[in-house]
Amino acid sequence: MEPHSDKSLLRELPKVDQILLHRDMTRLLQTTPRSVVVESIRNSTALIRKAILEGQIFEPGTVHDRVLQKAVALIKEKTRPNLRRVINASGVVLHTNLGRALMSESARDTVTAVSSSFCNLEINLESGKRGSRYEPVEELLTRLTGAEAALVVNNNAAAVLLALGTMAKGKEVIVSRGQLVEIGGSFRIPEVMEQSGATLVEVGATNKTHPGDYQNGVSENTALLLHVHTSNYRIVGFTRETTVEELVQIGQATNIPVMSDLGSGFLVDLAKYGLPKEPSVQETVAAGADIVTFSGDKLLGGPQAGIIVGKRHWVEKMKKNPLTRAVRINKFTVAALEATLREYLDEENVLTNIPTLRMLTESQEKIRVRAKELEFKVRSLVQAKVSLEVIKGYSQVGGGSMPTAEMPTYLLALLPELMTVDELAVKLRLAEPAVVARVRDGKYQIDLRTVQPEEIDMLAEILAYVINYGEVIRS
Ligand SMILES: *Cc1c(COP(=O)(O)O)cnc(C)c1O
């Protein structure tokens, strides 16, 4: 039967004031600007009018409630923040798209403290004179890395740009062809070099660069020997990389400084926990690099920042570069980074206090127990048919770090009967909080390594809700 358009239903369309008086609206008005509420009711009325005219609504007596419901939905949509909480069930510990490192409890506390009260960001409380915003982190960084001096900027891309611009503007920088990396977001070594005003001199081949290649590349215009840690890819097979130590030897013989961009610099050796052996920040400093740069929010597990450590005269020169002011860190970064670095002074607890390190070093048994707990809780909440199974798999470090590392993990694999696995993935991404996991081998796979212990109950409820009702309707 053709749906008929019943114009008489238009008479049922309520007035804005009538909807405004409804209990649901008076409640929403306590937290929502009146203008948003009124606009949503008008938009809702227009949509329902259109539906009536198109013959999509033909039950008398339902119009008022439809306008009300649609208005509530529109208000919720409008007032929901765009940046939302996500449960990371992807198994990628440092997921750039999910905001990289989680902060330690101490870092969260200090950020809250400096958000709600003034702080001594640039005042020395003893002398009452102007102080440096970098001081609290400089001391910790030199102590932890063994470097003479330190400086922190907005991110590591800025750190590399600042270092190159300060040490090699108008001069040549020698880099191995095997290390001309692209980090993503169009951060490529050749392009950053150009921006900094330095000239790139490529030496060696993609798979092999010998110390002699650097030596042959040196001219009277050479200002820097640059080593870039190939953090997000590996060249395997017939390879030869010149180490930072070897570069330092050439640098000393030719009086040219050496810089190492570590990318994902770390302070704790993770090889003991089955991760690949890579040089730490301390080792790179000890190898004699004049300048070392790394990110604050990769393996260090702190806030977004670009950390520069090394020889004092170079760091002092960078501090005087006007670019430093343009890429300076804010008080939240200072607060979170100081707290993060302090955690490293407590060697016994650092692996549990820094969420990134905890996720990377957690025992398989603990992950398995969490997977079983989630399975049990989902089973007790679902009524609709679903197959649930705890299986083995692998997690990734992510954030362009240790690309070949395979960390054995446990996953909860789901196969719903009332919808496809892809539909389930979409519905879970739209839930509150959103859930991001992997679809693999025809199953929805939740990696428990990156799910926080305190998120298990919430995740079980969201999963059960979506499986039972097809979507998450939450008030
Ligand atoms: C990640 C990375 C960068 C960029 O660091 P951000 O903190 O993301 O700006 C630079 N160099 C290397 C080698 C990296 O791995």
The ligand as a Gaussian input file, in Angstrom:
#p B3LYP/6-31G(d) Opt

LIG

0 1
 C       58.340000      10.171000      15.861000
 C       59.624000      10.666000      15.317000
 C       59.812000      12.045000      15.074000
 C       58.718000      13.040000      15.335000
 O       58.411000      13.126000      16.687000
 P       57.052000      13.866000      17.170000
 O       57.216000      13.933000      18.641000
 O       55.935000      13.018000      16.702000
 O       57.056000      15.214000      16.537000
 C       61.024000      12.440000      14.572000
 N       62.015000      11.566000      14.305000
 C       61.859000      10.223000      14.517000
 C       62.994000       9.303000      14.168000
 C       60.669000       9.744000      15.024000
 O       60.499000       8.426000      15.229000

